[in-house]
Amino acid sequence: MLVLDFLLDIIGYTTARMLLPVLTFGRIRVEAVESRDIGFNGLGFKRLPDGVLLCASDLAGWIGVLIWALLLVVIALAI
């Protein structure tokens, strides 16, 4: 579990925190880790008053790990 927590919390969350706003042209932002907002829907998103979607930090960790996994698959297929 320690490895999974490290992957999700450190690598996945940081990757999603940096890449989601860039990839979505600022339409999706990631919740701060220390913030525990409520009101997220079943998919892990919440609409802010300015129209931007806020992604829950737990979901952001999974998204970040998925980005790294896809990158590794692409590299493996290119070799």
Stockholm file with secondary structure:
# STOCKHOLM 1.0

chainA/1-79         MLVLDFLLDIIGYTTARMLLPVLTFGRIRVEAVESRDIGFNGLGFKRLPDGVLLCASDLAGWIGVLIWALLLVVIALAI
#=GR chainA/1-79 SS CHHHHHIIIIIIHHHHHHHHHHHTTTSEEECCTTCCCCCCCTTSEEECTTSCEEECHHHHHHHHHHHHHHHHHHHHHHC
#=GC SS_cons        CHHHHHIIIIIIHHHHHHHHHHHTTTSEEECCTTCCCCCCCTTSEEECTTSCEEECHHHHHHHHHHHHHHHHHHHHHHC
//
